Amino acid sequence: MHSNYRPIIHALSLAVPIVVEGTSRNVSVALLLAITAGFTISELVRFKGSKVPLITPFTLRMSRPEEQVHFIIKPIYLAIGIIVALLIFPKNIAFASIIIVGVGDPVAAYVGRKIGHLHVGQKTLEGFMGGLITSSLIASLFVSPVAAFVGSVAAMCLELLGIIDDNLTMPIGAGVVMLLFTNL
C-alpha cells in the first residue's frame, strides 16, 4: 500500500472552495461530475484489462491491494459527498463540510496509525480526536467555532463507525448537523 500517497485525494478536495470562489458552484459541480465520469471510465477500462495513462497508475498508487481487485469506488463517494454538500448547503457550511472530510479523515488515519491504542473496530479514539481537533479548527474559518466543532463531531463519529463509506457520509453528515445547529 502506498499510504503516503492516499491523503493526496483528500488534499485535492481542499481546492474545491477555491475553485467555487474562482468560478461558481455550478461550474465546480460540473467539473467534479466530469472528473468523476472520467475516473469511472478509467476504472471500467482497468477492469477490461487496459490502462488509462496517468489515471490508472495514480489510482493504483492511491488504493490498497485488496481494493484493486474491485472497482475502486472510494474517490467516487468522496466526489458525491462534496457535490451533495455544494448543492444543498449554504456556501459557508458546504465549505466547512468539505474541509472537515478533506482534513479530518486523513488526520484521523495518520494519528491512529502513529499513536492509536484504543480501538473502536478498525479505527482508534486517538485518530478520532486528532481528526476532530484539526477539522474543527480549520472548519471554523467558514462557520462559527461551535458549529465547526459539532459538525466535526458528527463527521468523525461517522468516520469512526464506518457506516456506508466515510468519504460520502462525512461531508453530508457534518453539513446537516451544522445547518441544524445554525438554525436553532
N, C-alpha and C positions, 0 to 999 in steps of 0.2 A: 504494500500500500504506500502511496506517495502522500502521506498525511500532511507534509509541509505544503503541498500544492492545494489541497482541498479548501482551505479558507479563502482562496482567491475568488471562488464563485460568490461567497458571501460578501467579500470586499467589493466586488463589482456591483452588488446591489446598492452599495452606499452611493454610487454615482447617480442613481435614479432621481433623487431630489434635485440634483444639479441639472440633469437633463430636462426635468419638468420645468424648472425655473428658466432654463435657456430656450425652451420651446413652448410646449403646453402639455397638459395631461393627455389630450387626445393623440398628439404626436408621440409622446412617450409610450402610451399604451400600444399604439400601432407598431412602434419599434420593438417593444417587448414581445408582441404577438409574432412579428416577423422572425425575431431571434428564436423564439420557441418553436415556430414551424420549421426553421432551418435545422435546429437541433433534432427535432423529431424525425425529419427526413434523414439526417445523418445517422441516427440510431437505426432506422429501418434499413438503410444501406449497409450498416455494420452487420446487422442480423442476416443479411443476404450474403455475407462473406466478403464484402468490399469495404473500402475505407474512403472517407471524405478527407482530402488533405487538410491539415491543420486541426479540423474539428475532432475527428476520430482520435488522433493521438492525444489531444488535450483532454478529451472526455475520459480516455483510459487512464491518464495520469491522475485525474481527479477522483476516480472511482476506486472502490475496494475490489479485490479479486472476486469475492463472492457476488458482487453486483454485476460484474462484467459478463456473467453467463445469462443475464436477463436484460431486458430493455431497461436502460438506466433512466429512471423517471424522476429522481430527486430534483434535478435542475428545473424540470417542468413544474413540479409542485412549488418550488420557490418562485418561479415566474408567475404562476397563477395566484399565489398568495399576494405578491406585490401588485399585480394587476387589479385584483379584487380590492385591495386597500386603496389604490388610486381612484377606483371607480365609485366606491361607496362612502368613503370618509372625507371630512373636510381636509384640506391640504395639510394643515399642521399635524393632524392626527395620522394621516396617511404617511407623512414623512417620518414621524416618530415611530410608527409601526414598522416601517422599512428599516429604520436604524436599529430597532430592537432585534429583529431577526438577523440583520447583517452583522451586528456586533455580539449580541447575547449568545447565539448558537455557537459560533466558533470559539468565543472566550470560554464558554462552559466546557466545551470539548477539551480545550487546551489545559485549563485549570484542573479539570477532572483527571486528565492523563498524568499531569505533573505532580499533583498533591492530593488527589482524591483517595479517600479511605472509607468513607461512609457511603455505602452503595444503596441505591434505590433502583432495583433492576440492573440495567447496564450503565446507568448514569450515577453520578455522585452528588452528594449535597454540597461539597466544596465547589464543584463545577457550577451547580445551580447558583450558589452565592456569588461566584465570580461573574457569571453572565448577568445576574440580576443587578449587581452594583454597577458594572460597566455600562450596561444598556440603559439603566436608569439615568446615569449621569449624562450620557450623550443624547438620549431622547429628550432630556429637559432643555435642550437647545430649541425645541419646537413646541413643547407643551409645558405646563407648569411642572415643577419637580414632583409634586404629589401625583399628578396624572401620569407622569413618566414612570414613577415607582409602581403604581397599581397596574399600569399596562405591562410593565416588565415582569411583575409578579405573575400575572396571568400567562404571559408568553412563556416564562421559564417553567411554570407548572406544566404547561402543555409539552414543553421540551422534555422535562423530567419524566412525565408519564408516557411519552411516546405514542400518544393517541393519533391514529392515522399517520401523518408524516409532519414532523415539526416545521419543515420548510413551508408547508401550506398553512398549518394551524396557528403558528406563532404570530404572523403579521395580522391575521384576521382576528384572532382572539385578543391580542393587545389592542387593536383598534376598537373593537366592540366595547371592551372594558373602559378604555379612555373616553369614548364617546358617552357611555352611560355615566361615567364619573363626572365629566364636564357638564352634563345636563342635569345634575342633581340640584 
